[in-house]
Amino acid sequence: MIMRSKNLSPSIFGKNLKIIRKAQGLTQTELGNKAGVSTRMIAHYENWAGCPPVNKMVYLARSLGVSMDKLLGIKTNGFHIKPPEHPRIWNKLKQFESLSRTEQRVISKMLDSFLQKKKF
């Protein structure tokens, strides 16, 4: 029998799961429903050490629209993108990616123009 300490801290997986879920504006219940996992298990994955079985991790990654590498905190191509703290911005960025290249360029030019005027 394996004894677990109640002082375990969240794993990298748990921290990333929570960040990504919140960035997408999902509750634990909503993510659980999408991934076929109970709310209790989502809370467990987010708040205690360890990772779910691989098959559950696949469902979670697909439900969030991210790779398992991202959930595990594995950096790819030498960089790791942290989702913005504001879920609305993250959702808009995801919508932006679904636009055509032409539409993306138009929006990007408008944004560049606005930011140059504000001189951030």
Order of alpha helices (4+ residues) and beta strands (2+ residues): alpha-alpha-alpha-alpha-alpha-alpha-alpha
